[in-house]
């Protein structure tokens, strides 16, 4: 009989969004006449931009001609896309090298798979509340996690505690689920902490495109010293609506070198390169053609228009909560609005209350950790019509 990875027993029975889907499906089956508005999962609703569509078609046409046909592509991404990403970082005040760019099918995959590079006995530091993938993938690997409290007192932006040692630190800014974003001084404190502790920061910047405050960093590599202690993950899911198209990228600086147990220096860049070439076949040529168009002048202009649409939705949600005198975070520099449940309700009770009485689906904060027990997340990724209608229902209900 095979010996199983019994760390899976330690996981919650259902992934957060699977549990939400089950509850919503049960409700809609019993109430087929009621319109449910979904503002829970962070999935986009607007179509891909014209520049991306044109490039996707060009990719398809290339595969229909023997002269331009592409078979297996580079494991780490085509040079035309990786070069475009390097240029994008330069515009955001960060310098990276093409050999540090690894194209993938999304930040979720990479933030989970990156654990392959690290031993099971590392000290893991993860803020709470947090995107569940960080926690679950470390539990699957049998690692012990120390949680860092993110709460109203620190504006859901916890800072390093120099009395606590960490080997691996997870940070997400703008944050999912809270919408909070670190400024340069705060990120510098984290970089300095990581360098002092000889630690690695796993930095998720999937929502950097929503930052409108020009004083806020859009990459951790805008902070001096970060290339010696940080790996950055990003995605086109929210930047360009690639939730169904699937493309993202991870930056692993060549400066990330650490001593093995035998004293031999190991490069995380080389290790990730080896891991990806072994376990990943790369992103399709067609998708990478579309992704490269995102970084063109035309593509970025179209993306900004789409993002502006969602930002207006976020403002509509935030304004409604403000009129009801509800405590909330995010809604600016982020597509997420994180607010305290009314009447001291716990988040799953509020989820059911909102679904049954207003037919609105959000995300219970408890799914993101202990500190989310009495909070709730709404996303701005719905249509304008649905966002307005949902807020009219919410304002009447509360």
BADRENNU-509479 format. One record per residue: x, y, z of N, C-alpha, C in turn; residue in one letter. Coordinates in steps of 0.001 Angstrom, whole numbers, plus 500000, padded with zeros to 6 digits. Each point is the difference from the previous one (the first is absolute). Example, Ala and Ser with C-alpha at 12.3 -4.5 7.8 and 13.67 -1.06 7.14 Angstrom:
2
513190494310507800499110501190500000500900501200500000A499650501050499280500820501190500060499230501090500730S
REM end
This chain:
398
500850498804500000499150501196500000500885501245500000X499695501004499161500837501204499955499871500814501283X501088500627500383499972500936501122499620501373499458X498941500552500500499448501246499464500567501224500715X499884501120499367500380501272500618498877500410500953X500143499630501249498924500215500963499883501450500461X500866500854499469499826501430500278498682500517499427X499472499299498990498727500415499419498867499922501024X500160499144500996498980499877501040499873501298500790X501086500765500053500016501242500776499280501152499289X499705499821498718499339501057499237498515500039500300X499384501169499798498545500073500048499438499078498931X498819499446500261499421499022499077499823500588498608X499565501263499927499782500650498713500877501231499865X500514500226498787500652501263499685498935501096500104X500394501180500472499054501082500283498996500213498881X500483500160498788499098500356498906499151498818499540X500437498783500290499157498833499733498814499979500960X500244500354501268498924500066500983498986501070499625X500490501144499549499093501071499559499140499505498842X500625499364499027499269499513498835498916498999500395X500310499119500949499010499017500449498784500682500631X500254500992500843498890500694500671499151500773498994X500656500637499050499258500772499000499192499063499100X500589498880499599499282499048499150498780499441500710X500125499729501284498860499510500777498882501044500035X500395501257500213499002501078500073499307500207498652X500774500068498909499400500269498693499108498845499537X500364498777500387499142498863499643498646500089500693X500004500519501235498747500140500750499244501283499652X500694500967499375499382501291499683500339500413498569X499540499235499018500396500268498611499475501329499460X499009500583500663499397501246499514500738501245500499X500977499843500885500673501150500589501379500202499363X500276501267499650501270500342499378501076500160501065X501018499157499917501129500069500923501110500817499359X500519500978500738501098500833499519501282499566500695X500992499622499226501225499427500549501119501055500053X500325500388501217501112500920500233500988499360500976X500135498700499881500847499262500924501345499647499406X500037499062499088501268499556499431500589501111499136X501305500105499984500659501079499268500162499699498524X498887499698499328500047499724498566499503501219499236X500656500305498895499656501183499218498799499716499107X499390501077499497498804499852499167500126500681498648X500923500954499856500172500683498715500863499156499069X499791500128498678500767499185499044501441500465499867X500800499153499381501383500350499698500037501204499063X501068500795500108500132501183499159500234499658498540X499643500905499085500173499749498562501437499666499612X500988500660500617501396499712499649500359498566500337X499496499512501130500256498611500403499309499039499038X498749500290499663499249499125499093500702499890498648X500466501124499485500712499989498720501233499107500066X500762500113501089501215499197500140499694498521500207X498919499716500711499598498592500150499675499394498639X499303500760499162499686499507498646501280499811499186X500950500909500160501274499851499296500707498718500448X499907499699501289500592498771500508499352498763499416X498684500029499880499273498874499400500397499836498537X500042501115499266500350499937498578501417499457499800X500913500356500924501371499511499884500058498483500097X499138499412500793500001498546500165499334499286498833X499354500759499121499335499396498840500903499954498772X501218500505500139500933500057498875501305499315500416X500462499059499195501218499259500332501210500918500156X500005501133499290501136500916500061500103500713501345X498865500181500664499984500749501266499532499145501178X499798498729499746499497499108501047500959499937501189X499424499914501205500793499872501224499625498698500705X500999499245500389499778498804500802500272500309501458X500794499163500646500374500289501381500688501362500079X499549500808500935500624501304500183501017499974501121X500703501093500221500954500074501109499283499780501332X500623499246500898499369499701501290499681501265500788X500792501045499801499889501184500850499300501160499299X499539499780498767499299501026499260500787500483498800X499279500432498967500660500540498809500694501322500330X501098500259499323500785501209500260499192501261499733X499092499950499009499234501213499693499114500412501168X499470499037500765499175500329501155500857500373501204X501048499250500230500857500293501156500645501382499858X500376500376498785500567501335499772498963501082500266X498757499743499615498925500969500247499776500180501499X500125498926500764499834500084501455501141500794500622X501216499798499510501150500770500487499764501493499783X499499500372498831499718501410499705498903500547500903X498990499172500277498911500416500887500532500317501397X500905499179500485500597500244501315500812501292500012X500688500277498910500764501238499924499086501214500132X498829499938499382499021501093500101499487500145501433X500035498910500760499528500028501387501135500223501003X501135500442499509501096500358500884500789498836500558X500007498868499277500729498822500471500823499422498854X501200499570500311500890499443498987500132498494500195X499642499244498965500150498548500028500638499543498695X500497498783500002500657499426498837499085498954499377X500100499820498684499137499043499311500159498590500558X501193499641500473500235498665500547499372499811501386X499432501072500529499327499931501295498487499879499850X499507500009498744498564499957499710499604498583499601X498983499471500686499487498663499705498497500107499732X499595499756498777498594500085499614499285498730500443X498778500164500521499240498851500508498520500172499671X499192499096500531498561500084499758499271500784501084X500725500659500893499350500851500989500713500014501330X499727501050500772500659500175501301499573498939501005X498752499524499908499551498967500939500877498755499900X500262499563498783500834498815499807501393500214500564X500584501149499673501385500226500401500152500206501496X499063500690500645500111500179501447499858498669500729X499294499066499388499915498659500579501217499164499683X500454500053498749501106499146499560501356500442500532X500122501274500366501299500496500455500484499271501255X499068499392500727500385499278501222500915498816499693X500047499560498733500905498914499615501464500356500265X500320501283500050501390500424500165500476499961501439X499069499830500947500347500185501407499733498742500817X500872499752500978499845498858500891498797500149500911X499590498869500585498799499991500835500225500623501366X501251500232500386500280500484501357500241501507500057X499599500727498951500122501458500030498938500621500899X500347501150500576499034500776500781499216500880499031X498682499738499904499137500681499040499192501083500716X500017501202499459499257501119500582498967500477498987X498721499913500380498913500367499093499030500926500727X499686501160499410498998500876500615498626499337500028X499195500383500958498620499520500124499119501234500186X499024500220499091499478499141498935500893499997498756X499807498928499190500895499812498862499325499138498942X500495500104498774499577499150498889500240498540500390X498980499138499967500128498641500558501086499130499387X500387500262498754500984499145499338501331500003500742X500399501147500564501276500050500724499991499003501152X498901499999500732499881499137501175499884498536499594X499060499718499109499696498609499670501191499270499385X500757500672499135501129499310499367501105499689501003X500165500836501007500993499694501039499517498904500935X498692499971500275499450498894500794500178498679499250X499748500008498695500184498799499192501429499480500076X500943500922500157501414499624500046500482499679501409X499108500105500990500345499645501366500754501071500759X499939501236499539500720501078500674499168500604501128X500702500516500997499359500705501102499976501488499678X498846500615500196499800501399499630499842500854501249X500679501136500017499750501035501005499185501092499325X498915500399500642499120501008499412500290501377500576X499951500983499136500247501389500364498668500730499942X499594500601501111498683500622500073499903501246499122X499053499978499062499602501188499254498606500363500501X499824501230500450498728500390500613499759501495499829X498893500456500579499655501417499874501063500892500624X500613499543501087500986500817500705501211500326499116X500405499067499134501133500284499106499544500198498551X498686500311499835499435500245498667500218498825499054X500032498799500583500202498757499254501320500011499222X500984500724500555501349500034499435500996499676501112X500115498738500381500905499637501098501449500268499639X500757500385501001501418500293499827500834498931500702X501276499882499653500823498930500579500208500160501501X500000498848500659500306499931501426501408499406500120X500935500797500449501396499552500036500270498976501099X498981499715500805500114498928500987499583498652499420X499501500019498764499554498777499330500914499740498803X500545498791499943500852499632498862499161499321498931X500284500331498738499345499338498878501031499703498925X499816498883499305500826499659498850499303500370498690X498674499847499995499197500297498813498813500855500427X499813501126499303498970500975500355499085500214498805X498705499884500193499032500269498946499427501406500175X500068500800498943499379501319499980499209500153498711X498872500694500084499158500269498834499584501464500064X500351500772498968499673501422500001499812500484498557X498838500623499719498795500143500824499479498635500428X499488499976501209499713498733500649498680499377499562X500040498702499874498793499192499867499893499199501301X499000500276500850498697500579499673499757501454500401X500903500636500755499641501241500690500087501257499143X500722499932498887500165501179499161501051500972500482X500649499718501133501010500905500543501293499894499185X500730501129499875501222500023499202501144500624500795X501153499346499993501182500512500689500596501192499251X500502500984500757500761501080499384501487499616499967X500821500857499431501417499665499820500725499830501328X499680500856500971500671499907501294499654498687500699X498753499585499908499583498747500628500651498794499319X500039500020498673500652498894499296501496499978500262X500600501167500139501426500052500319500267499337501349X499095500200500961500157499352501307499955498484499857X499129499499499116499929498556499779501260499481499296X500485500740499033501221499599499308501169499961500976X500114501011500835501081500026500988499886498829500979X498760499679500401499776498858500899500454498704499329X499633499832498728500374498773499283501519499888499859X500647501092499695501458499973499859500684499688501324X499463500552501090500567499740501330499843498541500394X498849499411499638499705498614500369500431498991498938X500641500490498926500403499114498901498778499228499483X498896500743499844498720499409499618499619500364498566X498982499324499486499464500269498667498573500523500138X499702501086499313498631500519499917499377499462498719X498845499365500124499210499586498845498921501059499825X500174500851498995499220501228499861499005499881498849X498732499994500321498924499871499015499520501394499605X500269500369498753499593501326499514498942499893498903X499116499019500132499002499731498962499068501178499740X499883500919500978499050501110499860500699501346499853X501289499989499633500753501258499898499381500960498991X499309499480499004499433500861498961498891500902500529X499483499709501207498933500816500567500529501165500839X501299500086500165500575501089500780499889501313499225X499347500977500596499871501323499396500852501036500727X500358499717501229500853500897500780501445499827499521X500531501003499338501323499886499393501125499891501020X499707500259501270501035499855501030500147498553500457X499065499139499634500052498598500421500789499169498996X500821499084500463500780499156499084499118498973499309X500259499764498718499262498991499241500798498717499874X501214500007500528500838498808500054500881500112501232X500284498874500621500897500035501151501419500357499553X500301499823498705501341500317499521500232501499499837X498972500798500292500200501442500097500669500359501324X500165499006500884500615500193501316501441499500499950X500936500811500443501409499592499970500213498766500883X500771499070499478500296498770500723499043498864499737X498861500278499345498972498969499830500457498857499107X500875500284499033500433498927499104500885498982500706X500442500323501207500801499051500781499148499177500963X498652500265500010499187499276500982498568499720499548X499620500341498763498580499872499641499785499350498644X498977499161499948499452499449498762498636500656499796X499739500459498776498733500699499742499142499222499003X498711499922500307499025499314499157499016501024499447X499688499869498729498987500889499430499168499220498985X498892500595499602499031499300499175499331500986499063X499582499513498839499206500814499079498509499788500201X499628499214501008498589499717500231499200501274500229X500508500878500854499291501234500301500516501168499163X501275499977499657500564501063499162499308500057498649X499761498833499400499496499960498628498819499056499804X499405499514501080498834499128499873500332498589499573X501179499490500397500453498676499565499562498881500955X498943500180500768499610498939500932499687498692499281X499471500083498794499727498797499225501088499678498995X500793500990499638501069499811499016501236499404500645X500295500376501234501041499461500860501404500380499552X500538501022500629501399500350499808500449500893501147X501176499705500519500590500812501045501508499884499907X500696500517500990501459499906499970500552500165501405X501153499400500202500701500082501279501409500516499745X500435500902500869501339500572499901500863499396501112X501061499296499607500933499400500960501381500599499743X500404500989500789501284500668499762501194499053500127X501019500273499213501208499179500050500827500260501262X499685501093500706500696500290501252499558499107501152X498940499233499814499475499154501076500833498723500114X501023500056500803500893498864500215500103499701501490X499815498720500348500020499601501402500833498731500160X500580499840501170500858498841500271499158498771500299X500374498872499437499356498727500307500522499486501336X499466498869500458500437499419501274501464499577499964X500532499778498782501404499613499867500908501202499757X499397501184499956500782501210499771500114500412498551X499470499190499088500026500331498578498962501088499721X500361501035499249499068501079499658499033499516498925X498718500227500231498959499636499046499282501260499532X499712500044498708499292501120499392498523499652499875X499121500841500578498567499753499856499560500164498552X500661500890499270499697500157498576500279498705499257X501152499395500260500360498745499337499080498861500444X499643499992501290499119498946500505498608500108499373X499474501220499889498671500182499393500046499652498513X501105500348499364500189499639498590499956498478499838X500672499298500907500028498532499939498630499422500315X499338500575500977498669499516500378499018500170498849X499989501181499379499051500265498922500280499136498775X501271499809499669500316499180498828499631498541500231X499923499584501264499639498614500325498493499803500094X499306500949500611498590499799500332499013500841499195X500477500871499122499102500914499310500383500067498524X499012499906499123500264500018498558499871501381499372X499737501009500806499905501344499461498593500385499604X499828501290499723498719500566499580499932499968498474X498829499754499449499868499853498557500453501255499255X500489499795498797500448501107499150498860500996499777X498803499497499762498861500879499726499754500944501174X499978499454501207499759500818501188501130501011500202X501242499572499767501110500930500175499965501127498973X499527499714498803499807501069499009499018501029500529X498890499515500550499016500918500570500553500766501180X500790499316500838500577500641501182500969501106499610X500797499775498965500950501029499571499280501261499554X498815499843499414499224501160499552499525500840501174X499852499373501162499599500740501201501000501118500284X501284499739499770501051500937500368500319501018498913X499299499920498871500154501024498967499301501275500455X500327501136499363499369501271500366498484499907499841X499557499398498902498566499848499756499372499074501036X500678498896500264499470499035500958499892500569501396X501021500728500445499960500580501339498906501046500108X499778500796498949498926500995500021498642499323500147X499816498888499307498737499264500089499828499376501376X501089499489500561499938499430501349499631501071501024X500572501173499857499699501079500950498528500385499960X499401499963498817498562500299499901499175498941500719X500374498748499835499292498914500684500166500117501512X501212500250500442500256500134501434499222501176500577X499931501100499254499235501168500446498532499635500217X499460499158499133498612499542500135499808499305501346X500921499096500332499893499289501275500256500935501186X500874500977499818500252500956501076498755500829500311X499236500346498977498740500719500221499026499110500767X499961498718499639499162499057500751500401499960501469X501316499983500250500490499978501384499538501245500743X500030501138499323499537501236500617498521499964500335X499204499373499145498560499871500248499756499179501262X500741498907500141499855499156501188500448500749501246X501169500651499915500528500730501152499067501130500429X499441500715499032499082501108500324498758499496500717X499507498832499592498829499422500662500308499663501449X501141499370500234500393499653501366500210501255500846X500564501039499394500224501251500736498669500624500418X499016499950499106498676500564500343499346499247501144X500340498719500128499430499186501082500900500011501246X501021500858499975500922500144501141500663498675500374X500359499222498982500645498721500225501512500138499834X500746499351500867501456500026499946500477499127498845X500788500589499100500491499222498865501430500400499661X500666499100499253501361500207499532500038499663498516X501018500511499302500105499739498572499077500895499201X499721499581498763499162500798499119500787501064499254X501215500304500485500939500897499326501318499240499891X500637500059498833501232499233499745499755498499500047X498754499597499927499660498575500106498605499745499441X499758498811499428498664499657499534499112499433501110X500563499862501213499260499373501089499584501017501054X498821499753500580499505500801501116499778499041501155X500635500287501118500015499135501182499307500765501125X498908499457500516499248500763500999499548499124501157X499726500665501114499572499294501201498530499625499870X499675498760500338498608499551499925499144500786500993X498756500326499630499134500762500908499516499160501175X499649500696501064499355499366501174500831498854500585X501327500141499908500929499016500559499783498584499459X499476499895498783499797498695499376501343499401499594X500093498672500064501175499359499434499822499930498486X501096499815499278499968500192498550499172498957499249X499982498742500454499177499002499305498515500248500265X499658500469501191498602500350500273499565501166499126X500904500979499837499678501139499147499908499571498542X500855499047499589499920499473498639498605499442499726X499526499154500914498676499399499821498900501052500060X500141500964500907499013501076500141499913500818498709X501151500333499444500034500808498788499456499228498805X500325498723499916499521499171498898498492499811500078X499497499702501181498575499702500150499103501228499952X500520501147500417499150501184500094500240501043498919X501159499948499362500276500975498952500539499354498724X500188498691500011500506499249498859501335500566499507X500859500375500949501350500471499700500994498966500517X500980499660499174501049499066500409501291500776500216X500549499883501196501311500558500308500893498890500519X501103500366500616500930499009500528500154500176501503X499676498980500791500163500103501460501462500158500394X500253500957500867501373500242500433500627498834500729X499177499144500613500533498846500727500796499077499082X499681500022498715500727499172499051501427500437499780X500332501200500494501349500533499842500808499941501295X499394499480501065500734499878501246499209500451501212X500584499764501164499337500316501271499618501472500105X500855500895499523499723501425500121498927500491499037X499524499102499144498918500372499097498631499535500457X499923499441501200498753499396500479498801500937499918X500211501287500238498897500954500036500075501020498867X500661499594498910500140500891498843499477499309498738X499834500814498980499414499509498754500684500699498833X500170499281498881500632500577498816499027500048498833X499941501156499353499289500142498736501015500394498929X499748499576498760500892500367498909499311500981499061X500833500726499267499491500995499046499944499442498587X500139498689499848500105499416498667498664499669499349X498903500365500617498699499784499376499734501029498918X498886499847499305499597501017499031499532501245500743X499977501145499330499545501234500638498535499855500453X499187499428499130498585499828500325499825499140501254X500707498887500051499873499111501153500561500627501267X501101500752499871500589500646501171499028501022500591X499392500814499141499041501003500469498790499321500630X499489498975499340498822499297500521500318499337501338X501177499399500114500376499354501258500088501017501128X500555501163499735500127501018501041498646500600500376X499088500078499052498635500447500332499346498995500943X500191498729499733499463498958500883500672500064501369X501319500171500005500734500022501268499574501201500850X499842501145499376499641501206500734498608499870500609X499113499332499298498646499786500532500016499005501145X500881499010499902500020498916500978500634500423501332X501061500815499937500769500310501196499392501168500787X
REM end
